[in-house]
Amino acid sequence: MDSRMVESFDKTRLYLKSDLPKNPKALVLIVHGLCEHQGRYDYLAGKLNFKDFGVYRFDHRGHGKSEGTRVYYDDYTQIFEDVNSVVDIMKNEHQELPIFVIGHSMGGYAVSLFGSHFPGKVDGFVLSGALTRNNAKAGSQLDPDMDPKAYFPNELGSGVCSDPKVIEAYKQDPLVEKEISAGLFYSLFAGVDWLKHNSDRFREPVLILHGSMDSLVSYRDSMEFFNDISSEDKSLKIYSKLFHEIFNEYTKDEVIGDVIFWLEKQLDPTHLDISYGLTDDSMIADMGI
């Protein structure tokens, strides 16, 4: 494991961690969600390493160990420009390896914007509970005239997962941010609006995953994004009874197995490892809703 501070496009220093097996066959960048940090993805990273995928992770600006005003963005472009800066580092360090990007929640929003603005730069995307339409009306209570630097409590905890242990760990984690700025939500609103009007610019290979009981980001976001993007290679799976953090749910191994199966198939279309379960590239599976 290697951890360090790296400079983003505007010199903001981001905390970056990499976990590389001896002979990685590809690299995966994990992009975390709102108020959390990259360290909450240790289990997913370990599963990817076991299958010989190298993993890079970073804390968003204003999150975790990265610099920046806490949980705040001046502009919706900053979040995906940070992703682009980290991808550039990965490409410089491993020029011969394919690169895939996994984005959860706000991280899924970030990488959807990244893929739309930098087509062809990476080899594929996995979106988990991605905010792409805001059907759940996150931040709808905000007064449009509120000071962008005004803060209010992070009340996401109870909705993150159906496992009480995960919720408790989230609440006790000192690196999980306890407040959210109005400015961050203003940037999210602008980015979602851009995605709504420019979805056809996303044409990358993508696996879109969502829990049917996600109360923080509606599964309808993923269904609408799936229908609107122009990707020829796109898959959608809605998991019955799962909450927001599908990589932390009781059935997380099934979800991670679907991700690894898809990644393996991107590297080798003839891949038929029956230990993982996603077998139909146009599947909308097990809606349970």
N, C-alpha and C positions, 0 to 999 in steps of 0.2 A: 504494500500500500504506500502511495506517495500523496502527500498533501502540501499545498503551497498557496500563496497569493499570486494572482495573475491580473494583468491590466485588461480591462474591457476597452471598447471603442473610444470612450471619453476619459480614459485613465482611471476610472473607478476600479478599485481593487476588489476582485472576487475571490472567495475561498473555493479552491478546486481540489478534488480528490480523485485519484485514479487507482483502480485495482486491476492488475493485469496478470492473467495466467501465463505460464511459461511460453506457450506458442499460441497467442490469440489468433483466431480465424477471422475475426471482425471486431469492431468497436461499437459499444452502445453508450450513448449519452443519456443519462436520466435527468429530467428537469422536473423539480418538485413544485408543489402547489402553494397557495396563499398561506402566509403566516408560519409555514413549517420550514424544514431544512433538509439538506441532502442526507443527513445521518439517519433519517427515518426509512431509508431504502436499503439498509444493510442486507436484509433477507433476500430481496430481489437481486441485489448485486451478487450475493453469494451463489444463488441459483444460476445466474448468467455465467459467472466465472467457472462453475462446475462444468458447463457445456462449452468452455473455451472461448467465451466472449469477454473481451476486455471492457471494463466499465469506467467511464468518467462521470463525475457528478460535481455540481457546483451549487453554492447558495446564491439565490437571487440577490441583487443589490438591496440593501435595507433588510436583509434576512440573515439569520444564522450568524456566521463569522465573516460575512462580506461587509464591505464598506457601503456607505450610502445612508441617506435619511431613512429612518426606520419605516418599513412597510409603506413606501411612498414612491410614486413615479411622477415626473414632470410631464411626460408625453408617452403615448401608447407605443411609440417605436422603440423606446429604450429596452423593453423586456426582450424583444426578439433580436435586437442588435447585440445584446449580451449573449444570447444563444449563438449567434453568428460568430462572435469573437471566440467563444470556447470551441466551436467547431473548427475554426481556423487553427487553433492550437493543436487540436487532435490531428488534423490533416498534416500539419507540419511535423508532428512527432511520429506519425505512422502513415507515411505517404502511400504505402502499398495496400492498406487494409480498407475494406468497406466500412462505412459508418452508418449506423441507424440511430434514431432518436426516439426515446420514450418520454412522453409528457403527461403528467397527471394534473387534472383540474386546471388551475391557473397556468401550470406548466404545459398542459395540453393546448390551452389558448396561445401561449407563447410560441410553441413549436408549430402550431397551425399558421400563425402569422409568419414565422420564419420560413416555412415551406412555401408559402404563397409569394414571399418577397425574394427568395433565393432558390428558384426551381433548379433541380438537378444537382444541388450541392452535396446532398447526402443520398443514401441508397434506399431509405424508407423510413416510415414513421409508425409508432404505436401511440394511440391516444387513449387515455384512461380517464373517464369521467370529465372529459374536456369541456371547458366553458367556451362554447362557440356561438351561442344564440341567446343565452340568459333567459330561458323560459321559466326558470325558478324565481326570477325578479330579484336577484341578489342586489342589495344596495338601493332598492326602490324607495326605502324610507328616507333617503337623503334629501335634504333641502337643496335644490340646484344652486342656491346662493351661498351655501356653506363654504367657509374658508377651506381651501384644499389641505391646509396644514392642521385642520381640526381632526381629532382622533376620537374613536369610540371603541368599546370593548370587543374583543374577539369572542363571539358566541358560537363558533362553528363546532365546538367540541362534541356535543351530544349527537351530531349528525354524521360524524366522520366514519363510523363503523358500527356494526352490530355487536362486536365483541367488547364487553365492558372493560376488559384489561387494556385494550388499545385506547379507548376513550380516557381512561385514568392516566395512562402513560403520556398521552397527548397533553392533558391538563397539567401534569407535573413536570413536563420537559422544559428545562430552563431556556432552551433555544427556540421553542415555539413562541412566537410573538403574541403578546397579550392584548395589543391594540392594533387597529387598522385605521389608516388615514382616509379622509374623504378624497384626497387627490388620487390615491390608488384606484378607488372605484371610478372616478371620472375618467382615468386612463383606460380602465376595462370597458367602460361604456363606449368610448371612442373606438377601441380595437374591435369590439364585437360588432359595432355598426359597420366598420370597414369590412370585416369578414362577411357580413350579410350581403354586402353589395359587390364583393369580389371573390366569392367562393370558387368561381370557375378558374381562378388563377392557381388554385391548389390542384395539381395534377400528379402528385407523387404517389408511389405505392404506399398504402396505409392500411393498418388494422385498427379499427375503432371499437373500443370496449366500454361498457357502461353497466352499472347496477340498476335494476328496474326500480329499486326502492331508494334511490339517491334523492335525498331531500335538499341537498345543497346545490347541485347542478342537475337539472332534469335530463333524463335519458332522451327526451325529445330534441335536445341540442344535438346529440350525436346522430339521431335519425335524420334530422334536417340537413346537417352538414354532410352526411353520407350521400344524401340525394342530390345535393347542390354542387359538390365538387366534380371536377372533370377527370379525376384519376380513372384510368382503365383498370388498374389493379387495386381494388378496394374491397375490404371485408368489414362486416359489422356483426358484433355479438352483444346482445343485451342479456345479462345474467339475472335470472329469476331470484328475487328475494335478497339480492345483495345491496348494501348501502354504498356510500361514496368511495371509500378507500378499498377498492376491490383487491389490491395487492396486500391488504391486511385482514381481509375477511377470513372466516373459518375455512372457506374453500379456496384460499389463496393459491395453493399448489395447482389447482385446476386452471386458474386464471394465468398463472405464470407459465404453466405448461402450454397453454394456447399461444402465448407470446413467443415462447422458444420455438414451438413448431412452425409458426409463421416466419420467424427470423431464419430458421434452417431452410425453409422452402425458398426464401428470397435468395439464399446463397446457392441452393441446389434445387431446382424445380422438381427433380425426381425424388426428393427426400420423402420417405414414407415411414418415419419413426412412429410406430403405433402407440408409444408410451405417451404421446401428446395428442390432443383431441381435435384441433381445428382442421377440418378436412374439406370444407367447401368455401371457395374464395368469394362467393357472393352471398354468404349465409347471413340471415337475420335469425338468430337461434334462441329458442326457449324464452319467449318474451315474458311469460308469467305475469302479464299486466292486463 
